[in-house]
């Protein structure tokens, strides 16, 4: 499954190479913005845009409210995953130990 993570473009690193710095939940990383730049939306106008980032590329621009909702949902999913892992660990530690006779 492929997952795009919302991030906000905070800086243009290299306009020629179409590289920008994106803040993804506090982690700042370089991202290629070639997929979201066009004549109506040039490189310089991308600062402040919210984008979906996948494998180092800003795949599309998204609404800020949608970005926040998605980040909140991803955080909840992470918490659910943590709970599932804790339940699995608890279940395996509470299983009765079996012994094999040789």
Backbone as ProteinMPNN parsed JSONL, in Angstrom:
{"seq_chain_A": "XXXXXXXXXXXXXXXXXXXXXXXXXXXXXXXXXXXXXXXXXXXXXXXXXXXXXXXXXXXXXXXXXXXXXXXXXXXXXXXXXXXXXXXXXXXXXXXXXXXXXX", "coords_chain_A": {"N_chain_A": [[0.839, -1.168, 0.0], [0.555, 2.205, -0.813], [1.337, 5.323, 0.629], [0.594, 8.677, 1.026], [1.981, 11.333, 2.765], [0.968, 14.187, 4.524], [2.534, 17.366, 4.208], [4.105, 20.571, 4.702], [5.322, 22.987, 2.492], [8.169, 24.783, 3.145], [10.344, 26.114, 2.229], [12.132, 26.977, -0.741], [14.598, 25.101, -2.04], [16.194, 24.628, -4.32], [15.456, 26.1, -7.149], [15.872, 25.542, -9.844], [16.288, 22.77, -9.941], [13.89, 22.046, -8.927], [13.472, 21.582, -6.156], [12.329, 21.498, -2.848], [12.087, 22.378, 0.65], [10.299, 20.535, 2.921], [8.082, 20.435, 5.641], [7.257, 17.786, 7.462], [5.257, 16.771, 9.775], [6.949, 17.963, 11.694], [9.411, 17.027, 10.898], [11.901, 17.986, 8.767], [12.561, 17.884, 5.357], [14.13, 17.424, 2.121], [12.241, 17.682, -0.894], [11.042, 16.755, -4.076], [9.353, 18.927, -6.213], [8.264, 18.827, -8.737], [5.883, 17.696, -9.697], [3.855, 19.376, -8.878], [4.2, 21.894, -9.855], [3.439, 24.357, -12.248], [2.49, 26.477, -15.064], [0.503, 28.157, -14.032], [0.984, 27.934, -11.361], [3.774, 28.665, -10.3], [7.158, 27.791, -9.222], [8.045, 29.586, -7.152], [5.68, 30.284, -5.894], [4.992, 28.177, -4.321], [5.736, 28.052, -1.653], [4.483, 27.575, 1.545], [2.407, 26.012, 0.676], [0.417, 23.092, 1.214], [1.125, 19.715, 0.811], [0.884, 16.354, -0.506], [3.202, 13.988, 0.286], [5.193, 11.525, -1.149], [7.555, 9.043, -1.326], [9.67, 10.986, -1.57], [8.635, 12.875, -3.312], [6.476, 15.618, -3.933], [3.327, 14.924, -4.463], [0.787, 16.009, -4.914], [-1.068, 19.064, -4.395], [-2.785, 19.928, -1.411], [-5.632, 20.873, 0.573], [-5.278, 22.859, 3.52], [-6.851, 22.237, 5.804], [-7.635, 19.619, 5.217], [-5.13, 18.441, 5.238], [-4.434, 18.648, 7.958], [-6.48, 17.072, 9.084], [-5.844, 14.588, 7.975], [-3.274, 14.138, 9.07], [-3.996, 13.947, 11.75], [-5.599, 11.647, 11.686], [-3.68, 9.756, 10.864], [-2.016, 9.812, 13.108], [-3.802, 8.768, 15.002], [-4.158, 6.202, 13.928], [-1.597, 5.234, 14.293], [-1.539, 5.166, 17.082], [-3.518, 3.255, 17.515], [-2.275, 1.078, 16.332], [-0.129, 0.794, 18.096], [-1.556, 0.028, 20.381], [-2.627, -2.424, 19.533], [-0.277, -3.91, 19.199], [0.592, -3.917, 21.862], [-1.456, -5.412, 22.984], [-1.063, -7.863, 21.696], [1.467, -8.538, 22.712], [0.833, -8.752, 25.406], [-0.982, -10.838, 25.321], [0.612, -12.988, 24.457], [2.342, -13.231, 26.599], [0.648, -14.043, 28.597], [-0.205, -16.513, 27.918], [-0.465, -19.968, 28.711], [2.424, -21.819, 29.553], [3.764, -24.425, 27.68], [5.047, -27.698, 28.005], [7.386, -29.923, 26.644], [7.818, -33.323, 26.64], [10.659, -35.332, 26.654]], "CA_chain_A": [[0.0, 0.0, 0.0], [1.289, 3.461, -0.877], [0.745, 6.309, 1.504], [1.096, 10.04, 0.93], [1.974, 11.998, 4.06], [0.876, 15.639, 4.357], [3.615, 18.214, 4.668], [4.001, 21.949, 4.228], [6.536, 23.519, 1.878], [8.626, 25.92, 3.946], [11.481, 26.789, 1.584], [12.596, 26.458, -2.027], [16.034, 24.831, -1.903], [16.817, 24.79, -5.634], [14.364, 26.325, -8.103], [16.207, 24.894, -11.111], [16.075, 21.329, -9.774], [12.539, 21.899, -8.358], [13.585, 20.99, -4.826], [11.843, 22.338, -1.754], [12.135, 21.785, 1.975], [8.942, 20.306, 3.402], [7.944, 20.063, 7.046], [6.324, 16.667, 7.603], [5.074, 16.495, 11.204], [8.125, 18.394, 12.432], [10.631, 16.556, 10.233], [12.141, 18.781, 7.556], [13.32, 17.101, 4.395], [14.004, 17.895, 0.736], [11.226, 16.992, -1.684], [10.919, 17.218, -5.449], [8.023, 19.517, -6.4], [7.974, 18.865, -10.178], [4.496, 17.281, -9.968], [2.866, 20.384, -8.477], [4.559, 23.177, -10.451], [3.003, 24.575, -13.628], [2.484, 27.898, -15.427], [-0.385, 28.886, -13.125], [1.492, 27.803, -9.995], [5.228, 28.525, -10.441], [7.952, 27.346, -8.074], [8.086, 30.583, -6.08], [4.382, 30.375, -5.216], [4.744, 26.924, -3.589], [6.004, 28.187, -0.22], [3.243, 27.612, 2.319], [1.475, 24.987, 0.183], [0.354, 21.769, 1.821], [1.238, 18.72, -0.25], [1.018, 14.944, -0.129], [4.562, 13.564, -0.031], [5.383, 10.08, -1.282], [8.908, 8.687, -1.786], [10.483, 12.137, -1.91], [7.974, 13.749, -4.271], [5.19, 16.232, -3.605], [2.479, 14.364, -5.52], [-0.328, 16.919, -5.197], [-1.376, 20.059, -3.372], [-4.023, 19.643, -0.692], [-6.156, 21.902, 1.449], [-4.67, 22.812, 4.853], [-7.737, 21.505, 6.729], [-7.516, 18.2, 4.87], [-3.805, 18.008, 5.705], [-4.502, 18.462, 9.42], [-7.338, 15.896, 9.348], [-5.088, 13.391, 7.607], [-2.239, 13.938, 10.08], [-4.667, 13.483, 12.971], [-5.989, 10.254, 11.456], [-2.465, 8.936, 10.877], [-1.606, 9.693, 14.512], [-4.726, 7.825, 15.641], [-3.831, 4.865, 13.44], [-0.362, 4.848, 14.981], [-1.903, 4.821, 18.456], [-4.235, 1.984, 17.448], [-1.267, 0.048, 16.068], [0.586, 0.59, 19.361], [-2.446, -0.729, 21.264], [-2.694, -3.801, 19.02], [1.0, -4.54, 19.531], [0.595, -4.143, 23.307], [-2.382, -6.523, 23.245], [-0.39, -9.084, 21.246], [2.519, -8.837, 23.68], [0.162, -9.166, 26.637], [-1.577, -12.147, 25.068], [1.638, -14.031, 24.401], [2.929, -13.423, 27.924], [-0.339, -14.642, 29.496], [-0.498, -17.879, 27.465], [0.194, -20.962, 29.552], [3.635, -22.416, 28.998], [3.649, -25.869, 27.448], [6.312, -28.409, 28.132], [7.512, -31.104, 25.8], [8.567, -34.399, 27.286], [11.587, -35.981, 25.727]], "C_chain_A": [[0.887, 1.235, 0.0], [0.56, 4.502, -0.047], [1.412, 7.656, 1.285], [0.936, 10.706, 2.285], [1.89, 13.505, 3.834], [2.088, 16.361, 4.93], [3.436, 19.6, 4.08], [5.345, 22.413, 3.684], [6.933, 24.778, 2.64], [9.75, 26.703, 3.271], [11.725, 26.155, 0.219], [14.113, 26.313, -1.903], [16.763, 25.116, -3.215], [15.701, 24.887, -6.674], [14.621, 25.62, -9.434], [15.93, 23.395, -11.051], [14.687, 21.006, -9.203], [12.562, 21.152, -7.026], [13.136, 21.987, -3.774], [12.057, 21.613, -0.438], [10.703, 21.722, 2.48], [8.991, 19.885, 4.858], [6.849, 19.003, 7.123], [6.282, 16.301, 9.085], [6.334, 16.828, 12.007], [9.449, 17.948, 11.845], [10.774, 17.32, 8.926], [13.038, 17.993, 6.616], [13.143, 17.665, 3.0], [13.013, 17.027, -0.037], [11.217, 17.6, -3.08], [9.491, 17.717, -5.663], [7.597, 19.579, -7.87], [6.509, 18.546, -10.491], [3.461, 18.361, -9.641], [3.135, 21.768, -9.077], [4.036, 23.221, -11.883], [2.969, 26.078, -13.896], [1.614, 28.731, -14.487], [0.12, 28.88, -11.685], [3.009, 27.571, -10.066], [5.913, 28.169, -9.12], [7.876, 28.306, -6.894], [6.79, 30.638, -5.284], [4.082, 29.141, -4.363], [4.978, 27.041, -2.085], [4.683, 28.393, 0.515], [2.226, 26.582, 1.873], [1.553, 23.729, 1.04], [0.309, 20.764, 0.69], [1.212, 17.313, 0.337], [2.373, 14.474, -0.626], [4.613, 12.037, -0.067], [6.732, 9.847, -1.943], [9.705, 9.882, -2.304], [9.891, 13.088, -2.931], [6.704, 14.336, -3.67], [4.256, 15.842, -4.749], [1.314, 15.274, -5.908], [-0.45, 17.935, -4.076], [-2.687, 19.672, -2.716], [-4.384, 20.832, 0.19], [-5.55, 21.746, 2.852], [-5.532, 22.041, 5.85], [-7.66, 20.005, 6.476], [-6.177, 17.64, 5.352], [-3.843, 17.733, 7.205], [-5.359, 17.249, 9.788], [-6.582, 14.604, 9.066], [-3.995, 13.098, 8.63], [-2.836, 13.419, 11.382], [-5.061, 12.012, 12.841], [-4.772, 9.335, 11.483], [-1.94, 8.762, 12.292], [-2.492, 8.703, 15.249], [-4.428, 6.395, 15.212], [-2.562, 4.351, 14.105], [-0.641, 4.43, 16.405], [-2.643, 3.491, 18.489], [-3.242, 0.851, 17.226], [-0.471, -0.253, 17.332], [-0.251, -0.247, 20.323], [-2.538, -2.193, 20.832], [-1.419, -4.55, 19.375], [1.08, -4.844, 21.027], [-0.312, -5.318, 23.667], [-1.733, -7.844, 22.839], [0.68, -9.505, 22.247], [1.924, -9.35, 24.979], [-0.409, -10.572, 26.485], [-0.521, -13.238, 25.085], [2.269, -14.263, 25.768], [1.953, -14.072, 28.897], [-0.731, -16.05, 29.067], [0.203, -18.879, 28.387], [1.385, -21.579, 28.826], [3.401, -23.921, 28.825], [5.025, -26.489, 27.538], [6.267, -29.621, 27.238], [8.348, -32.113, 26.554], [9.439, -35.068, 26.267], [11.707, -37.445, 26.012]], "O_chain_A": [[1.868, 1.296, 0.741], [-0.67, 4.554, -0.024], [2.636, 7.772, 1.349], [-0.137, 10.644, 2.885], [2.655, 14.05, 3.039], [2.596, 16.01, 5.995], [2.719, 19.789, 3.098], [6.378, 22.251, 4.333], [6.147, 25.717, 2.768], [10.072, 27.818, 3.683], [11.549, 24.949, 0.043], [14.82, 27.297, -1.686], [17.811, 25.762, -3.227], [15.082, 23.885, -7.032], [13.682, 25.153, -10.079], [15.398, 22.819, -12.001], [14.347, 19.838, -9.016], [11.785, 20.224, -6.799], [13.51, 23.159, -3.803], [12.192, 20.39, -0.406], [9.983, 22.721, 2.47], [9.832, 19.08, 5.259], [5.675, 19.283, 6.882], [7.166, 15.606, 9.586], [6.736, 16.069, 12.889], [10.503, 18.438, 12.25], [9.877, 17.303, 8.083], [14.103, 17.505, 6.993], [12.134, 18.309, 2.71], [12.956, 15.81, 0.139], [11.366, 18.811, -3.243], [8.531, 17.02, -5.336], [6.666, 20.309, -8.21], [5.957, 19.077, -11.455], [2.315, 18.271, -10.08], [2.378, 22.707, -8.832], [4.168, 22.255, -12.635], [3.376, 26.867, -13.044], [1.946, 29.876, -14.181], [-0.274, 29.727, -10.883], [3.48, 26.444, -9.913], [5.31, 28.243, -8.049], [7.664, 27.88, -5.758], [6.806, 31.006, -4.109], [3.021, 29.069, -3.743], [4.475, 26.22, -1.319], [3.881, 29.258, 0.164], [1.276, 26.297, 2.602], [2.62, 23.355, 1.525], [-0.443, 20.926, -0.271], [1.484, 17.112, 1.521], [2.662, 14.55, -1.82], [4.146, 11.356, 0.846], [7.011, 10.4, -3.007], [10.341, 9.8, -3.356], [10.567, 14.016, -3.374], [5.951, 13.644, -2.986], [4.373, 16.357, -5.861], [0.902, 15.314, -7.067], [0.001, 17.702, -2.955], [-3.592, 19.153, -3.37], [-3.545, 21.677, 0.504], [-5.336, 20.625, 3.314], [-5.006, 21.273, 6.655], [-7.624, 19.213, 7.418], [-6.103, 16.503, 5.817], [-3.343, 16.707, 7.667], [-5.012, 16.49, 10.693], [-6.673, 13.643, 9.83], [-3.802, 11.945, 9.018], [-2.254, 12.557, 12.039], [-4.88, 11.229, 13.773], [-4.828, 8.251, 12.064], [-1.466, 7.682, 12.646], [-2.002, 7.891, 16.033], [-4.442, 5.481, 16.035], [-2.464, 3.17, 14.44], [-0.062, 3.462, 16.898], [-2.422, 2.683, 19.391], [-3.345, -0.206, 17.848], [-0.169, -1.412, 17.617], [0.275, -1.128, 21.002], [-2.527, -3.093, 21.672], [-1.475, -5.702, 19.806], [1.576, -5.9, 21.421], [0.016, -6.12, 24.542], [-1.841, -8.835, 23.56], [0.789, -10.682, 22.59], [2.456, -10.28, 25.584], [-0.329, -11.39, 27.402], [-0.736, -14.301, 25.668], [2.689, -15.38, 26.068], [2.377, -14.601, 29.924], [-1.498, -16.718, 29.76], [1.343, -18.654, 28.795], [1.334, -21.824, 27.621], [2.899, -24.59, 29.728], [6.032, -25.873, 27.189], [5.229, -30.267, 27.096], [9.437, -31.809, 27.043], [9.012, -35.339, 25.145], [12.447, -38.149, 25.327]]}, "name": "protein", "num_of_chains": 1, "seq": "XXXXXXXXXXXXXXXXXXXXXXXXXXXXXXXXXXXXXXXXXXXXXXXXXXXXXXXXXXXXXXXXXXXXXXXXXXXXXXXXXXXXXXXXXXXXXXXXXXXXXX"}
